[in-house]
Amino acid sequence: MKRVFFIAGESSGDMHGANLIRALRAADPDVQCVGLGGERMADAGMELVYDLAGDAIMGFVEVLKKALPIRRLFLDTLERVRRDPPDCLVLIDYPGFNIRFASAVQQLGIPVVYYISPQVWAWKRKRLDTLARVVRKMLVIFPFEEELYRDKGVDCVFVGHPLADQIARYTPPPSDPDSPLTIGLLPGSREQEIRRIAPVMAEVGAGIHKAYPEARFMVPCVSEARANQARALLGELPTDIRVGGMYDTLSLSRCCLVASGTATVETALFGVPLGIVYRVNPVSYYLARLLVNIRRIGMVNIIAEREIAPEFIQHNATAKNILPFMLEIIEDGPPRNRMLACLREIRNRLGGPGASQRAAEEILKLL
């Protein structure tokens, strides 16, 4: 029996890891999966050693506060794979932990597959050399990444974006022509992210509600704790706040205001016009400005290689700046039509469903 050890450390990694595990087990039911991840990976059939995805954090300052527990988990996990080596190690994004882990296990002779590349094109480009040295196979989800790795001699395969798989399985609710105007507010999945972004969204929502009294707002959350947090921060805004419901929100929304991250790609794949918001600890933001070497932070804009969706970042993320744009894309007209055309372009670039199956095939070849 072949055994694969997984490490995924965020909500999106947990989702993509779960789909990959299902594809692996569908292709070979005898593959045993174990590792660090989240509840979705456990539901897909992985023995969950530690819920790393449920403990996700963001920002330099926030990571420093958790440095000792993360270090302890790192050493415990390293000892576990040293004591009982798996046939393959599959790392999913989460570069701060996973690149170091790949380096640490290199001399153990365990083949390493990296699924969903770290954003080396954005910052710490020298990590390309490290990855070329320690990774047996790189499976990337953006087409421009394949050439980047192959230039470094890495066995790299563009498998497509796994969100296309997720969306292909989704069945939208029946359309109702009498339903009210719906706006999606997506403040993120982490506690500190919601704390900084939801109040701005509440102000923007109040402005939209003043212009469109019939409007309602949908807010998907990753857990009941985050839903309760969103309820407290969004106040009296007429909201439908629920655990899950991300795709219901996107299928029903006229437009969305989205925290920067994977949700921007999901919104684009649904063809929903969006604005992007990014607010973090001021020190984390200052350090990011020094270290990150890209002009845009929204993945839809990075994929398009130009600004499709406006980015409201840090001190510019105010209702005064955001509200006029949101009111503009609610209405039919040239701005909304231009964005809809650009979102169709994004969907074409990311390819159709099948990423999880293609990634599973590459892993099974290695095994």
C-alpha positions as CSV (number, residue, x, y, z in Angstrom):
1,M,0.0,0.0,0.0
2,K,1.4,3.4,-1.0
3,R,1.3,6.2,1.6
4,V,1.2,9.9,0.9
5,F,1.8,12.6,3.5
6,F,0.1,15.9,2.9
7,I,0.7,19.4,4.3
8,A,-1.8,22.2,3.7
9,G,-2.0,25.2,6.0
10,E,-4.9,27.4,4.8
11,S,-8.6,27.1,4.1
12,S,-8.0,27.2,0.3
13,G,-5.3,24.6,0.6
14,D,-7.6,22.4,2.6
15,M,-10.2,22.6,-0.1
16,H,-7.8,21.8,-2.9
17,G,-6.2,19.1,-0.9
18,A,-9.5,17.5,-0.3
19,N,-10.3,17.4,-4.0
20,L,-6.8,16.0,-4.8
21,I,-7.3,13.3,-2.2
22,R,-10.6,12.3,-3.7
23,A,-9.1,12.1,-7.1
24,L,-6.2,10.0,-5.8
25,R,-8.4,7.6,-4.0
26,A,-10.7,7.3,-7.1
27,A,-7.8,6.4,-9.3
28,D,-6.2,4.1,-6.7
29,P,-8.4,3.2,-3.6
30,D,-5.4,1.6,-1.9
31,V,-3.5,4.9,-1.5
32,Q,-3.3,5.8,2.1
33,C,-3.4,9.6,2.9
34,V,-2.2,11.2,6.2
35,G,-1.0,14.6,7.2
36,L,-1.6,18.2,8.3
37,G,-4.5,19.9,6.7
38,G,-8.1,20.6,7.7
39,E,-11.5,19.1,8.1
40,R,-12.3,18.9,4.4
41,M,-9.2,16.8,3.8
42,A,-10.2,14.6,6.7
43,D,-13.7,14.2,5.2
44,A,-12.1,13.3,1.9
45,G,-10.3,10.3,3.6
46,M,-7.1,11.7,5.1
47,E,-5.9,10.8,8.6
48,L,-5.7,14.3,10.1
49,V,-2.6,14.6,12.3
50,Y,-3.2,18.3,13.1
51,D,-5.7,20.9,11.9
52,L,-3.2,23.3,10.4
53,A,-5.7,24.9,8.0
54,G,-8.0,25.7,10.9
55,D,-5.2,27.5,12.6
56,A,-4.3,29.7,9.6
57,I,-2.8,33.2,10.2
58,M,-1.7,36.0,7.9
59,G,0.7,39.0,8.2
60,F,4.3,39.2,9.4
61,V,3.4,40.4,12.9
62,E,0.7,37.8,13.4
63,V,3.1,35.0,12.3
64,L,5.7,36.2,14.8
65,K,3.3,35.7,17.6
66,K,2.8,32.1,16.6
67,A,6.4,31.3,15.8
68,L,7.1,28.9,18.8
69,P,4.0,26.7,18.3
70,I,4.6,26.5,14.6
71,R,8.2,25.6,15.2
72,R,7.2,22.9,17.6
73,L,4.7,21.5,15.1
74,F,7.4,21.6,12.3
75,L,9.9,19.6,14.4
76,D,7.2,17.0,15.5
77,T,6.1,16.5,11.9
78,L,9.7,16.2,10.7
79,E,10.3,13.5,13.3
80,R,7.2,11.7,12.3
81,V,8.2,11.4,8.7
82,R,11.7,10.5,9.6
83,R,10.5,7.7,11.9
84,D,8.0,6.4,9.4
85,P,8.8,7.7,5.9
86,P,5.9,8.0,3.4
87,D,6.2,7.0,-0.2
88,C,5.6,10.6,-1.3
89,L,5.3,14.0,0.4
90,V,2.7,16.4,-1.2
91,L,3.0,20.0,-0.2
92,I,0.1,22.4,-0.9
93,D,1.0,26.1,-1.1
94,Y,1.8,27.4,2.5
95,P,5.4,28.3,1.5
96,G,6.7,29.6,4.9
97,F,6.3,26.1,6.4
98,N,6.4,23.9,3.3
99,I,9.6,25.1,1.6
100,R,11.5,24.6,4.8
101,F,10.0,21.2,5.3
102,A,10.9,20.1,1.8
103,S,14.5,21.2,2.5
104,A,14.6,19.4,5.8
105,V,13.4,16.0,4.3
106,Q,15.6,16.2,1.2
107,Q,18.3,14.0,2.7
108,L,15.7,11.4,3.7
109,G,15.1,10.4,0.1
110,I,11.4,11.1,0.2
111,P,10.1,12.4,-3.2
112,V,8.5,15.8,-2.8
113,V,5.6,17.0,-5.0
114,Y,4.6,20.7,-4.6
115,Y,1.0,21.3,-5.7
116,I,0.0,25.0,-6.1
117,S,3.2,26.9,-6.3
118,P,4.3,29.5,-3.8
119,Q,4.1,33.0,-5.4
120,V,7.8,33.2,-6.2
121,W,7.0,35.6,-9.0
122,A,5.8,38.1,-6.3
123,W,8.5,38.0,-3.7
124,K,11.5,36.0,-2.5
125,R,12.3,35.0,-6.1
126,K,15.5,33.2,-4.8
127,R,13.2,30.5,-3.5
128,L,13.0,29.2,-7.1
129,D,16.6,27.9,-6.6
130,T,15.6,26.2,-3.4
131,L,12.5,24.6,-4.9
132,A,14.5,23.4,-7.9
133,R,16.9,21.7,-5.5
134,V,14.3,20.0,-3.2
135,V,11.2,19.4,-5.3
136,R,10.9,16.3,-7.5
137,K,7.8,17.6,-9.3
138,M,6.0,20.9,-9.4
139,L,2.3,21.0,-10.2
140,V,1.2,24.6,-11.0
141,I,-2.2,26.2,-11.4
142,F,-1.4,29.3,-13.5
143,P,-0.1,28.9,-17.0
144,F,2.7,31.5,-16.7
145,E,4.3,29.5,-13.8
146,E,5.2,26.5,-16.0
147,E,7.9,28.3,-18.0
148,L,9.3,29.9,-14.8
149,Y,10.1,26.6,-13.2
150,R,11.2,24.8,-16.4
151,D,13.8,27.5,-16.9
152,K,15.2,26.4,-13.6
153,G,15.2,22.7,-14.6
154,V,12.2,21.7,-12.5
155,D,9.9,19.0,-13.7
156,C,6.8,21.2,-13.9
157,V,3.3,20.6,-15.2
158,F,0.5,23.1,-15.6
159,V,-2.6,21.1,-14.4
160,G,-5.1,23.9,-14.5
161,H,-6.9,25.7,-11.7
162,P,-8.6,23.4,-9.2
163,L,-11.3,25.9,-8.5
164,A,-12.7,25.1,-12.0
165,D,-13.3,21.5,-10.6
166,Q,-15.1,22.8,-7.6
167,I,-17.3,25.1,-9.6
168,A,-18.2,22.4,-12.2
169,R,-19.7,20.3,-9.4
170,Y,-21.8,23.1,-8.0
171,T,-25.5,23.2,-8.7
172,P,-26.9,26.8,-8.4
173,P,-30.2,27.5,-6.7
174,P,-33.2,28.1,-9.0
175,S,-33.3,31.6,-10.4
176,D,-36.1,33.9,-9.1
177,P,-36.8,36.9,-11.2
178,D,-38.5,38.5,-8.2
179,S,-35.5,38.2,-5.9
180,P,-34.1,41.5,-4.6
181,L,-30.8,43.0,-5.7
182,T,-28.1,40.9,-4.0
183,I,-24.5,42.1,-3.3
184,G,-21.8,39.7,-2.1
185,L,-19.5,40.8,0.8
186,L,-16.5,38.5,1.2
187,P,-14.4,39.7,4.1
188,G,-12.0,36.8,4.2
189,S,-11.6,33.6,6.2
190,R,-9.3,34.7,9.1
191,E,-10.2,36.5,12.3
192,Q,-7.8,39.4,11.9
193,E,-8.7,39.7,8.2
194,I,-12.4,40.1,9.0
195,R,-11.7,42.4,11.9
196,R,-10.0,44.9,9.5
197,I,-12.1,44.5,6.4
198,A,-15.7,44.0,7.6
199,P,-16.2,47.5,9.0
200,V,-15.2,49.0,5.7
201,M,-17.6,46.7,3.9
202,A,-20.4,47.7,6.4
203,E,-19.9,51.4,5.4
204,V,-20.0,50.5,1.7
205,G,-23.0,48.4,2.2
206,A,-24.8,51.2,4.0
207,G,-24.1,53.4,1.0
208,I,-25.4,50.8,-1.4
209,H,-28.5,50.3,0.7
210,K,-29.2,54.0,0.7
211,A,-29.1,54.1,-3.1
212,Y,-31.0,50.7,-3.4
213,P,-33.2,50.2,-0.4
214,E,-34.3,46.8,-1.7
215,A,-30.7,45.5,-1.7
216,R,-29.7,42.6,0.5
217,F,-26.1,41.4,1.3
218,M,-24.8,37.9,1.4
219,V,-21.8,37.0,3.5
220,P,-20.3,33.5,3.4
221,C,-18.1,32.5,6.3
222,V,-15.8,29.5,6.9
223,S,-17.0,28.8,10.5
224,E,-19.7,29.8,13.0
225,A,-17.1,31.7,14.9
226,R,-16.3,33.8,11.8
227,A,-20.0,34.2,11.1
228,N,-20.6,35.6,14.6
229,Q,-17.7,38.0,14.2
230,A,-19.1,39.2,10.8
231,R,-22.6,39.7,12.3
232,A,-21.1,41.9,15.1
233,L,-19.0,44.0,12.7
234,L,-21.7,44.4,9.9
235,G,-24.2,45.8,12.4
236,E,-27.7,46.6,11.1
237,L,-27.0,46.0,7.4
238,P,-29.6,43.6,6.0
239,T,-27.3,40.6,5.6
240,D,-27.7,36.9,5.0
241,I,-24.6,35.6,6.9
242,R,-24.1,31.9,6.8
243,V,-21.4,29.2,7.3
244,G,-20.5,28.1,3.8
245,G,-22.6,29.3,1.0
246,M,-19.7,30.8,-1.0
247,Y,-21.0,29.6,-4.4
248,D,-24.6,30.4,-3.6
249,T,-23.4,33.9,-2.8
250,L,-21.5,34.2,-6.1
251,S,-24.3,32.7,-8.2
252,L,-26.9,35.1,-6.8
253,S,-24.8,38.3,-6.5
254,R,-25.0,41.2,-9.0
255,C,-21.4,42.2,-7.9
256,C,-19.1,41.5,-5.0
257,L,-16.6,43.3,-2.7
258,V,-13.9,40.7,-2.0
259,A,-10.9,40.5,0.3
260,S,-7.8,39.9,-1.7
261,G,-7.0,36.2,-2.0
262,T,-8.4,33.0,-3.6
263,A,-11.9,34.3,-3.4
264,T,-11.1,36.9,-6.1
265,V,-10.4,34.0,-8.5
266,E,-13.6,32.2,-7.5
267,T,-15.6,35.4,-8.1
268,A,-13.9,35.8,-11.5
269,L,-14.7,32.2,-12.5
270,F,-18.4,32.9,-11.7
271,G,-18.2,36.0,-14.0
272,V,-19.3,38.4,-11.2
273,P,-17.9,42.0,-11.3
274,L,-15.8,42.7,-8.2
275,G,-13.7,45.2,-6.3
276,I,-10.8,44.0,-4.2
277,V,-10.0,45.1,-0.6
278,Y,-6.8,44.5,1.3
279,R,-6.1,45.7,4.9
280,V,-3.6,44.2,7.3
281,N,-1.6,45.2,10.4
282,P,0.2,48.5,9.4
283,V,3.6,46.9,10.2
284,S,2.8,43.9,8.1
285,Y,1.8,46.2,5.3
286,Y,5.0,48.2,5.5
287,L,7.1,45.1,5.5
288,A,5.2,43.7,2.5
289,R,5.8,46.9,0.6
290,L,9.5,46.4,1.1
291,L,9.5,42.7,0.2
292,V,6.8,42.1,-2.4
293,N,7.9,42.9,-6.0
294,I,4.6,43.1,-7.9
295,R,2.4,46.0,-9.1
296,R,-0.9,44.3,-8.3
297,I,-2.0,42.0,-5.5
298,G,-5.4,40.7,-6.8
299,M,-4.9,37.3,-8.5
300,V,-7.4,38.2,-11.2
301,N,-5.2,41.2,-12.1
302,I,-2.0,39.2,-12.0
303,I,-3.5,36.6,-14.3
304,A,-4.7,39.2,-16.7
305,E,-1.4,41.1,-16.5
306,R,-3.4,44.3,-16.1
307,E,-6.0,45.8,-13.7
308,I,-9.4,44.3,-14.3
309,A,-10.7,44.8,-10.8
310,P,-9.7,47.9,-8.9
311,E,-7.6,47.3,-5.7
312,F,-8.5,49.3,-2.6
313,I,-5.4,48.7,-0.5
314,Q,-4.7,49.7,3.2
315,H,-5.4,53.5,3.7
316,N,-7.2,53.7,0.3
317,A,-9.7,51.0,1.4
318,T,-12.3,53.4,2.5
319,A,-16.1,53.7,1.8
320,K,-15.5,57.1,0.1
321,N,-13.2,55.4,-2.5
322,I,-15.0,52.1,-2.9
323,L,-18.7,53.1,-2.9
324,P,-18.7,55.0,-6.3
325,F,-17.1,52.0,-8.0
326,M,-19.6,49.6,-6.5
327,L,-22.6,51.7,-7.5
328,E,-21.1,51.9,-11.1
329,I,-20.9,48.2,-11.6
330,I,-24.3,47.5,-10.2
331,E,-25.9,49.3,-13.2
332,D,-25.8,48.0,-16.7
333,G,-23.4,50.1,-18.8
334,P,-19.9,50.3,-20.3
335,P,-17.9,49.8,-17.0
336,R,-19.9,46.7,-16.1
337,N,-19.8,45.3,-19.6
338,R,-16.0,45.8,-19.9
339,M,-15.4,43.9,-16.7
340,L,-17.7,41.1,-17.7
341,A,-15.6,40.7,-20.9
342,C,-12.4,40.7,-19.0
343,L,-13.7,38.0,-16.6
344,R,-14.5,35.8,-19.6
345,E,-10.9,36.1,-20.6
346,I,-9.7,35.1,-17.2
347,R,-11.9,31.9,-17.3
348,N,-10.4,31.0,-20.7
349,R,-6.8,31.4,-19.4
350,L,-7.4,29.2,-16.4
351,G,-8.7,26.3,-18.4
352,G,-11.6,24.0,-17.7
353,P,-12.2,21.3,-15.0
354,G,-9.9,18.4,-14.4
355,A,-7.0,19.9,-12.4
356,S,-7.4,17.6,-9.5
357,Q,-7.5,14.5,-11.7
358,R,-4.4,15.7,-13.7
359,A,-2.5,16.4,-10.5
360,A,-3.5,13.0,-9.1
361,E,-2.2,11.3,-12.3
362,E,1.2,13.0,-11.9
363,I,1.5,11.9,-8.3
364,L,0.6,8.3,-9.2
365,K,3.2,8.3,-11.9
366,L,5.8,9.3,-9.3
367,L,4.6,6.6,-6.9
